[in-house]
């Protein structure tokens, strides 16, 4: 995680990277990638590409990039989980509160 944070230039910022080595978070939010097309390549326990907006411990918005038919991991079309989409969703949520 430290290498990733360094690569993304977020060391000493408000961003904190955390890992999920046992898949506890991933399984709790039902984000474990279990598609057979991925499992047959030996990729076990991977998390689907997703993003969450959590405010005071409450999930207020969750985006999932998966396309069950073409892209079960969500790697090819991540747009729903990237910053512009998340910022737009958060602004909409905050505007309605």
GUKOLZA-430636 format. One record per residue: x, y, z of N, C-alpha, C in turn; residue number from 0; residue in three letters. Coordinates in nm, 4 decimals. Each point is the difference from the previous one (the first is absolute). Example, Ala and Ser with C-alpha at 12.3 -4.5 7.8 and 13.67 -1.06 7.14 Angstrom:
<pts>
         nx         ny         nz        cax        cay        caz         cx         cy         cz     i    aa
     1.3190    -0.5690     0.7800    -0.0890     0.1190     0.0000     0.0900     0.1200     0.0000     0   ALA
    -0.0350     0.1050    -0.0720     0.0820     0.1190     0.0060    -0.0770     0.1090     0.0730     1   SER
</pts>
This chain:
<pts>
         nx         ny         nz        cax        cay        caz         cx         cy         cz     i    aa
     0.0828    -0.1184     0.0000    -0.0828     0.1184     0.0000     0.0879     0.1256     0.0000     0   UNK
     0.1111    -0.0072     0.0709     0.0878     0.1165     0.0046     0.0560     0.0325    -0.1384     1   UNK
     0.0382    -0.1043    -0.0752     0.0526     0.0222    -0.1350    -0.1062     0.0613    -0.0911     2   UNK
    -0.1228    -0.0472     0.0142    -0.1089     0.0537    -0.0812    -0.0245     0.1465     0.0366     3   UNK
    -0.0022     0.0287     0.1296    -0.0202     0.1378     0.0454     0.1119     0.0910    -0.0522     4   UNK
     0.1215    -0.0521     0.0023     0.1128     0.0783    -0.0509    -0.0163     0.0245    -0.1496     5   UNK
    -0.0360    -0.1045    -0.0736    -0.0189     0.0131    -0.1441    -0.1097     0.1008    -0.0324     6   UNK
    -0.1037     0.0034     0.0813    -0.1122     0.0906    -0.0227     0.0233     0.1387     0.0605     7   UNK
     0.1151     0.0168     0.0624     0.0404     0.1284     0.0587    -0.0984     0.0513     0.1058     8   UNK
    -0.0420    -0.0921     0.0874    -0.0923     0.0387     0.1068     0.0605    -0.0154     0.1396     9   UNK
     0.1302    -0.0277     0.0063     0.0661    -0.0080     0.1302    -0.0065     0.1384     0.0644    10   UNK
    -0.0284     0.0030     0.1296    -0.0109     0.1247     0.0770    -0.1155     0.0892    -0.0466    11   UNK
    -0.1070    -0.0630    -0.0493    -0.1212     0.0736    -0.0344    -0.1143    -0.0552     0.0850    12   UNK
    -0.1208     0.0435    -0.0263    -0.1171    -0.0488     0.0732    -0.0443    -0.1387    -0.0479    13   UNK
     0.0620    -0.0519    -0.1052    -0.0375    -0.1303    -0.0554     0.0738    -0.1109     0.0745    14   UNK
    -0.0736    -0.1019     0.0392     0.0583    -0.1165     0.0668    -0.0392    -0.1247    -0.0775    15   UNK
     0.0983    -0.0772    -0.0397    -0.0272    -0.1271    -0.0659    -0.0014    -0.1084     0.1066    16   UNK
    -0.0972    -0.0865    -0.0069    -0.0082    -0.1120     0.0925    -0.0178    -0.1286    -0.0801    17   UNK
     0.0498    -0.1074     0.0529    -0.0138    -0.1283    -0.0689    -0.1093    -0.0837     0.0660    18   UNK
    -0.0361    -0.1052    -0.0679    -0.1038    -0.0924     0.0481     0.0532    -0.1419    -0.0217    19   UNK
     0.1081    -0.0368     0.0701     0.0693    -0.1255    -0.0310    -0.0833    -0.1262     0.0182    20   UNK
    -0.1000     0.0032     0.0839    -0.0834    -0.1181     0.0217    -0.1363     0.0117    -0.0692    21   UNK
    -0.0220     0.1103    -0.0699    -0.1254     0.0190    -0.0719    -0.1191     0.0306     0.0887    22   UNK
     0.0231     0.0406     0.1214    -0.1089     0.0260     0.0944    -0.0920     0.1112    -0.0503    23   UNK
     0.0574     0.1121    -0.0373    -0.0770     0.1135    -0.0522    -0.0676    -0.0396    -0.1314    24   UNK
     0.0766    -0.0629    -0.0870    -0.0492    -0.0412    -0.1312    -0.1225    -0.0903     0.0124    25   UNK
     0.0078    -0.0979     0.0862    -0.1113    -0.0941     0.0182    -0.1187     0.0677     0.0689    26   UNK
     0.0272     0.0851     0.0967    -0.1082     0.0683     0.0718    -0.0872     0.0802    -0.0965    27   UNK
     0.0630     0.0657    -0.0948    -0.0741     0.0827    -0.0951    -0.0351    -0.0751    -0.1284    28   UNK
     0.0185    -0.1329     0.0022    -0.0339    -0.0863    -0.1135     0.0687     0.0468    -0.1282    29   UNK
     0.1279     0.0294     0.0102     0.0774     0.0482    -0.1136     0.1054    -0.1006    -0.0464    30   UNK
    -0.0071    -0.1234     0.0509     0.0972    -0.1003    -0.0423    -0.0295    -0.0436    -0.1427    31   UNK
     0.1026    -0.0012    -0.0815    -0.0123    -0.0402    -0.1394    -0.0022    -0.1516    -0.0072    32   UNK
    -0.1149    -0.0562    -0.0348    -0.0159    -0.1447    -0.0020    -0.0332    -0.0532    -0.1389    33   UNK
     0.0114     0.0818    -0.1016    -0.0291    -0.0420    -0.1367     0.0987    -0.1087    -0.0436    34   UNK
    -0.0511    -0.1074    -0.0569     0.0848    -0.1140    -0.0377     0.1068     0.0378    -0.1017    35   UNK
    -0.0260     0.0999    -0.0846     0.1004     0.0421    -0.0990     0.1231     0.0601     0.0652    36   UNK
    -0.0158     0.0516     0.1192     0.1132     0.0551     0.0741     0.0630    -0.1089     0.0853    37   UNK
    -0.0834    -0.0793     0.0655     0.0504    -0.1057     0.0878     0.0832    -0.1030    -0.0758    38   UNK
    -0.0348    -0.0284    -0.1238     0.0751    -0.1003    -0.0769     0.1437     0.0426    -0.0273    39   UNK
     0.0289     0.1268     0.0198     0.1372     0.0502    -0.0150     0.0736     0.0038     0.1337    40   UNK
    -0.0634    -0.0533     0.1040     0.0636    -0.0071     0.1310    -0.0097     0.1273     0.0812    41   UNK
    -0.0844     0.0915    -0.0420    -0.0159     0.1257     0.0732    -0.1113    -0.0215     0.1026    42   UNK
     0.0401    -0.0297     0.1211    -0.0932    -0.0360     0.1061    -0.0077     0.1139     0.1020    43   UNK
    -0.1195     0.0358     0.0411    -0.0174     0.0993     0.1062     0.0162     0.1439    -0.0438    44   UNK
     0.0033     0.0245    -0.1291     0.0152     0.1369    -0.0470    -0.1283     0.0789     0.0220    45   UNK
     0.0154     0.1261     0.0209    -0.1124     0.0905     0.0199    -0.0425     0.0579    -0.1351    46   UNK
    -0.1308     0.0111    -0.0204    -0.0509     0.0662    -0.1203     0.0378     0.1478     0.0062    47   UNK
     0.0122     0.0621    -0.1151     0.0299     0.1435    -0.0036    -0.1244     0.0758     0.0450    48   UNK
     0.0138     0.0711     0.1102    -0.1125     0.0773     0.0517     0.0527     0.1210     0.0761    49   UNK
    -0.0890     0.0897     0.0291     0.0341     0.1171     0.0808    -0.1181     0.0279     0.0916    50   UNK
     0.0298     0.0491     0.1185    -0.1053     0.0319     0.0967     0.0216     0.1389     0.0574    51   UNK
    -0.1109     0.0646     0.0254     0.0010     0.1232     0.0760    -0.0598    -0.0353     0.1350    52   UNK
     0.0824     0.0078     0.1025    -0.0430    -0.0351     0.1351     0.0124     0.1248     0.0860    53   UNK
    -0.1073     0.0359     0.0657    -0.0023     0.1185     0.0854    -0.0390    -0.0421     0.1400    54   UNK
     0.0885     0.0192     0.0937    -0.0247    -0.0331     0.1404    -0.0454    -0.1459     0.0154    55   UNK
     0.0664    -0.0890    -0.0737    -0.0274    -0.1425     0.0108    -0.1209    -0.0497    -0.0774    56   UNK
    -0.0639     0.0885    -0.0754    -0.1181    -0.0366    -0.0776     0.0347     0.0056    -0.1492    57   UNK
    -0.0251    -0.1106    -0.0715     0.0224    -0.0011    -0.1446    -0.1115     0.0808    -0.0639    58   UNK
     0.0381     0.1129    -0.0576    -0.1000     0.0873    -0.0616    -0.0075    -0.0205    -0.1509    59   UNK
     0.1056    -0.0536    -0.0589     0.0007    -0.0250    -0.1438     0.1020    -0.1084    -0.0299    60   UNK
    -0.0369    -0.0890    -0.0895     0.0907    -0.1069    -0.0397    -0.0099    -0.0162    -0.1509    61   UNK
     0.1136    -0.0037    -0.0672     0.0040    -0.0196    -0.1446     0.0766    -0.1285    -0.0297    62   UNK
    -0.0522    -0.0772    -0.0937     0.0615    -0.1263    -0.0393     0.0256     0.0049    -0.1496    63   UNK
     0.1234    -0.0301    -0.0404     0.0365     0.0098    -0.1412    -0.0238    -0.1282    -0.0777    64   UNK
    -0.0424    -0.1052     0.0653    -0.0133    -0.1295    -0.0676    -0.1042     0.0017    -0.1106    65   UNK
     0.0278    -0.0762    -0.1019    -0.0974    -0.0341    -0.1032     0.0014    -0.1520    -0.0038    66   UNK
    -0.0993    -0.0656     0.0616     0.0037    -0.1454     0.0154     0.0214    -0.0760    -0.1305    67   UNK
    -0.0474     0.0558    -0.1102     0.0130    -0.0704    -0.1268     0.1384     0.0155    -0.0623    68   UNK
     0.0545     0.1210     0.0017     0.1242     0.0269    -0.0717     0.1219     0.0274     0.0873    69   UNK
    -0.0210     0.0515     0.1193     0.1117     0.0461     0.0819    -0.0310    -0.0209     0.1481    70   UNK
     0.0097    -0.1243     0.0482    -0.0399    -0.0275     0.1390     0.0837     0.0727     0.1044    71   UNK
     0.1231     0.0341    -0.0329     0.0854     0.0695     0.0970    -0.0233     0.1507    -0.0009    72   UNK
    -0.0532     0.0521    -0.1096    -0.0212     0.1440    -0.0098     0.1238     0.0763    -0.0416    73   UNK
     0.0987    -0.0700    -0.0539     0.1260     0.0659    -0.0364    -0.0058     0.0748    -0.1332    74   UNK
    -0.0823    -0.0484    -0.0923    -0.0035     0.0598    -0.1336    -0.0796     0.1295    -0.0064    75   UNK
    -0.0998     0.0124     0.0866    -0.0866     0.1176    -0.0006    -0.0170     0.0512     0.1435    76   UNK
     0.1056     0.0580     0.0560    -0.0042     0.0418     0.1408    -0.0677     0.1350     0.0245    77   UNK
    -0.0519     0.0619    -0.1037    -0.0461     0.1388     0.0098    -0.0918     0.0283     0.1183    78   UNK
    -0.0889    -0.0941     0.0327    -0.0950     0.0230     0.1103     0.0696     0.0148     0.1351    79   UNK
     0.1234    -0.0493     0.0097     0.0707     0.0016     0.1278     0.1131     0.1024     0.0051    80   UNK
     0.0201     0.0726    -0.1074     0.1082     0.0981    -0.0052    -0.0433     0.1331     0.0623    81   UNK
     0.0971     0.0844     0.0357    -0.0314     0.1250     0.0705    -0.1108     0.0858    -0.0599    82   UNK
    -0.0041     0.0259    -0.1307    -0.1075     0.0877    -0.0494    -0.1401    -0.0524     0.0334    83   UNK
    -0.0215    -0.1294    -0.0159    -0.1316    -0.0567     0.0304    -0.0284     0.0027     0.1499    84   UNK
     0.1002    -0.0317     0.0798    -0.0196    -0.0006     0.1448    -0.0247     0.1408     0.0533    85   UNK
     0.0760     0.0956    -0.0488    -0.0185     0.1387     0.0445    -0.1402     0.0481    -0.0364    86   UNK
    -0.0450    -0.0317    -0.1207    -0.1354     0.0369    -0.0413    -0.1057    -0.0619     0.0899    87   UNK
     0.0171    -0.1273     0.0325    -0.0970    -0.0685     0.0870     0.0007     0.0604     0.1402    88   UNK
     0.1175     0.0297     0.0509     0.0096     0.0571     0.1350    -0.0630     0.1390     0.0035    89   UNK
     0.0245     0.0809    -0.1013    -0.0613     0.1330    -0.0059    -0.1521    -0.0108    -0.0032    90   UNK
    -0.0509    -0.0963    -0.0767    -0.1440    -0.0195    -0.0073    -0.0578    -0.0409     0.1350    91   UNK
     0.0685    -0.0904     0.0668    -0.0447    -0.0455     0.1327     0.0024     0.1158     0.0993    92   UNK
     0.1106     0.0730     0.0010     0.0135     0.1106     0.0937    -0.1017     0.1101    -0.0289    93   UNK
    -0.0344     0.0187    -0.1259    -0.0986     0.1013    -0.0374    -0.1418    -0.0373     0.0415    94   UNK
    -0.0239    -0.1294     0.0178    -0.1346    -0.0438     0.0375    -0.0164    -0.0175     0.1508    95   UNK
     0.1074     0.0182     0.0759    -0.0084    -0.0175     0.1470    -0.0361     0.1303     0.0679    96   UNK
</pts>
